[in-house]
């Protein structure tokens, strides 16, 4: 069948009107349906089927969008002329642009980087959600969402059970432990390396210890036994020396004398 219209009346070349409960138009080959046009509320409006090594549907447009899906006149999905795909937007500026809330189940691979604006939400599959947020002053916030809900531990390492760095819900940091006993608790697991090492190149002190409370300034111990203490008033106490006094000369040299 070949249809042509040379008239200029602005009328449709072909009008199909179906008043029964069957398809408006069917196209088949060798008894196999290839294209169906329906209008019933329980049937697809159009259906395309084929057995071909070529595309089942070819859309070629040199000016406007390649494809648009809409409901009640509102665009829901668009493939723009440049191939960009938009969901919730009619003007996608990226290869894929989604406006609104989405859900992805499974693994998401990003080759070249993953950029998230404002917030990244991590869902445990239940009722708990952790938010990673970049604030306006270039800070990064990691915590529960909403913030009035549960509290979150932060683990950094190869495994969840044995992290290198652990931050508990009160803000205490554990390095080498998931049960920090102080604001900063560092525990070494190697028998040949120091637990902590401090080095610097500064005109100031390499290490400053300031205690404004009533406790000692510094205590060194082994196996839980105190060996060396700098008291709050600056007095140095060395355990194991017996009764005696530690004094210093004008050059800062220490000497120990028995009482």
PyMOL commands that set and color helices and strands:
alter all, ss='L'
color gray80, all
select strands_A, chain A and resi 25-29+32-37+46-48+67-71+74-79+85-87+96-98+119-123+129-134+140-145+154-156+165-167+173-175+184-186+218-222+225-230+236-238+244-248+254-258
alter strands_A, ss='S'
color yellow, strands_A
deselect
rebuild
show_as cartoon
